[in-house]
């Protein structure tokens, strides 16, 4: 297929681009490079803003004129810092919703009718039961989660009115890296647990802070469902094949179904790296629910998705392959 990947210079987008290329697809990345990394893009790259309708139109028109129109779009481009979204909601509504509408309307104008959308388990908010299935109450606790939920709703109305086909994938905690260490999680600023622990292990920070040790969980720390980024990538490939039905508008959780606590993750990092990691126990981070893990039955049954990585140490090992390489270069 000929595919346009927005946000393909980012973390999940970048790993998915590799998987798409490995599967023989023809890929163009569209990214503004605000958070993305130019040097990681292994295919055609068009630098542009999602809100730049003229540029998007030109891109679709050029592909059509060359008789190689895009068959589908994978839409990763978004801002994804929960805390920042609370402080600067305008940025999130504009980029994650308003700019996304420019993309959808450009697709409509050029007859491209398939989209895979990066959604998030942040659309649920605090769960009423575990594991979390797709019918869980939607009560996002941040403008980030609200913006993602709103875009899912836009996709529903575009399916009904315009026949746009879509699959929204609600990621749990994306983690890990290409096992050969060639590509990894490279956020600036970094806020995620595993890269922060591994930076400490690599001696690039003094230690890691545990946000809350008094949660109602077995060891008092938060439990999350860490899903390997290559398993997220494989979910996108399967989603591309799941839009044969006209006006299909599908939504799936993508998580392993198993939770690990913050302490278990730190322990896995100690085992994998063989290094000392200094830990400071601190207060809870506002807005963190105690426990989140996915019911992934639907994506398993409907798309035949199976996570290759289900064990925290295996995931951390791939992340470490990349972190260790950063320390050398
Ligand atoms: N966390 C932590 N210390 C950190 C960063 C994260 O204790 O420096 C905890 C956080 O409270 C949450 C879990 O690790 O329970 C995963 O957080 P992360 O930011 O990686 O992902 P989130 O679950 O917020 O999407």
Boltz pocket constraint, residues with backbone or C-beta under 6 A from the ligand:
constraints:
  - pocket:
      binder: B
      contacts: [[A, 173], [A, 191], [A, 192], [A, 193], [A, 194], [A, 196], [A, 208], [A, 209], [A, 210], [A, 211], [A, 212], [A, 222], [A, 223], [A, 224], [A, 262], [A, 285], [A, 288], [A, 289]]
      max_distance: 6.0
